[in-house]
């Protein structure tokens, strides 16, 4: 099965990275999280309630809504700040991408690990820019806010297409579909990963340097 | 289609749709309250928590929405509208946006499960509404509202959305839709893009606020640079005319420029308009007065020409007690003033000023002093070559001695 993929490409200042990625991923996860399931007896369960909160961005003109789950926020923050640090470090090429991947597990025979099958992937590709004046920063702050607004609208459009999502399984197989580790909410199983890469227009010199570096590192 | 739908499903669907409308109204109105919303996640949902979403309930909004719904939204051919408007302290009102939730009976999906699928999709639609409501322009305005500026108002009604209140070029944004066995439920918003308010109350004076304080083009620094650019255009432009001076161009006769033998004689003839003595010391002023046309000229040659005229005139009156000015043309910004006091003894021989003038510019090369013919110059060359040849031995000795000293080192 092919996973649905969505790609957002943005360019912004280094300090806007965390908030920009968080606003996109939190909006996706808000739609992809259910209330906590509570089983009474086999085949009968109750679903908890998802709370939400407004988040004002400091470096972007934007307010977004996310699940009011401290633990989910921690998970996201940890991964996003790892990406942000790598992207903003001195030896970074100034661009990179981070992905939020929803997957389901498929049981396999012992001793193999259960197979992970992705069904939806959201990727944010970022390019860092440097601004000289406060006036430029103000413009960028508004511009990135407008761009993220577009992305949020696109996310809601995708969510209301009602495309494939895994079916709610029986109690025994619940953690093949959902992440049951959170005490307050129950998102679909997801993982995040990031890479920082050189800009697509690599020069011959850079390519050679990279080749040499890679050869030496082996 | 409706025959396929069981009575229970139909009842459920009506109930779900009603609660969807009520919760949507709550979300919209609360999003324009100016407050940040924060509700807690609850592992155990209570009876009031519809669609597994912790939406706060404002009783007033619920009552208004219920009154407007007045029955079933599903059976209604018109949508439920929630209108958000802005009201200023002056009493001016402007409609910002109109949200509408309706059912299109043309598109329906009889196979969809009411209790599970429709209910969950309604939950997703409300989540989308929460996300979208924060992105509309009215959200930012609502966060800035206050009792001394403006406040947000809402109106809930059944009927076609009144979009003419939104001004020209209003925009439409779709939040989402979902198929049910009786039709497609759709939720959308139309919002104003022109934010100019036309005051209805005249005669009220409000302070005009200018928000260009930090505009770079208007900063004092920028203005200063501009000013200095202007100054450099013409020096004469900077000469300020006194506040009560009759703005009349001063006409100067050539004779007036020549200082008469008797000092301050002009003072003795009050009727005659003569330039002040300081005039001669100001080259630009002289220029404007005599040449007139060269006022705006910044050309150094012109200036020099003028100055030469002045000095030559002064020179013709040599020997008389006078104040003369001499401008060195080599360096325009340096003005050497040779002051001769009217009652001092004339001493032309030990003229420090003259000495200074002589030394200031390099003397002319003698080579250019006397014109020589080509034949003379050529003869010079052969003579020179001859001397070089005779001294050849001497040059070689010097070269070898240099080589030797190098070796010694």
Contacts between the chains, C-beta under 8 A, distances in Angstrom:
chain1	res1	chain2	res2	distance
A	27	B	131	5.4
A	30	B	127	5.8
A	30	B	130	7.7
A	30	B	131	6.9
A	31	B	124	6.0
A	31	B	127	5.2
A	31	B	128	7.1
A	31	B	131	7.9
A	34	B	52	6.6
A	35	B	41	7.6
A	35	B	42	7.6
A	35	B	43	7.5
A	35	B	45	6.2
A	35	B	52	4.2
A	36	B	41	7.8
A	36	B	43	4.4
A	38	B	43	6.5
A	38	B	44	6.8
A	46	B	44	7.0
A	46	B	45	6.7
A	47	B	45	6.5
A	47	B	52	5.2
A	48	B	41	6.9
A	48	B	42	5.6
A	48	B	43	4.2
A	48	B	44	6.2
A	48	B	45	5.5
A	48	B	52	7.0
A	49	B	41	6.6
A	49	B	42	4.2
A	49	B	45	4.2
A	49	B	46	7.8
A	49	B	49	4.3
A	49	B	52	5.4
A	49	B	53	6.6
A	49	B	54	4.7
A	50	B	41	5.9
A	50	B	52	5.8
A	50	B	53	5.7
A	50	B	54	6.5
A	51	B	38	7.7
A	51	B	39	4.2
A	51	B	40	4.4
A	51	B	41	4.0
A	51	B	42	6.9
A	51	B	54	4.2
A	52	B	37	7.1
A	52	B	38	7.8
A	52	B	39	5.9
A	52	B	53	7.3
A	52	B	54	7.0
A	52	B	127	7.9
A	52	B	130	6.1
A	53	B	36	7.4
A	53	B	37	6.7
A	53	B	38	4.1
A	53	B	39	7.2
A	54	B	36	4.3
A	54	B	37	5.4
A	54	B	38	7.0
A	54	B	134	6.7
A	56	B	36	7.2
A	61	B	140	7.6
A	62	B	135	8.0
A	63	B	36	7.9
A	63	B	134	4.8
A	63	B	139	6.7
A	63	B	143	7.6
A	64	B	131	6.9
A	64	B	134	6.1
A	65	B	127	8.0
A	65	B	130	4.7
A	65	B	131	5.2
A	65	B	134	5.9
A	67	B	41	6.8
A	68	B	38	6.1
A	68	B	39	6.3
A	68	B	40	6.1
A	68	B	41	5.7
A	68	B	54	7.9
A	69	B	41	5.6
A	135	B	216	6.5
A	149	B	135	4.3
A	152	B	131	5.5
A	152	B	132	7.3
A	152	B	135	5.6
A	153	B	132	6.5
A	153	B	135	6.4
A	153	B	173	6.9
A	155	B	131	7.3
A	156	B	128	3.8
A	156	B	131	5.5
A	156	B	132	5.6
A	156	B	175	6.6
A	156	B	176	6.2
A	157	B	174	7.4
A	157	B	176	7.4
A	159	B	124	5.6
A	159	B	127	7.5
A	159	B	128	5.9
A	159	B	176	7.3
A	160	B	121	7.9
A	160	B	124	6.6
A	160	B	125	6.5
A	160	B	128	5.9
A	160	B	175	7.7
A	160	B	176	3.3
A	160	B	177	6.3
A	160	B	178	7.0
A	162	B	121	6.1
A	162	B	124	7.8
A	162	B	178	7.1
A	183	B	43	7.1
A	184	B	41	3.8
A	184	B	42	7.9
A	184	B	43	6.3
A	185	B	41	5.5
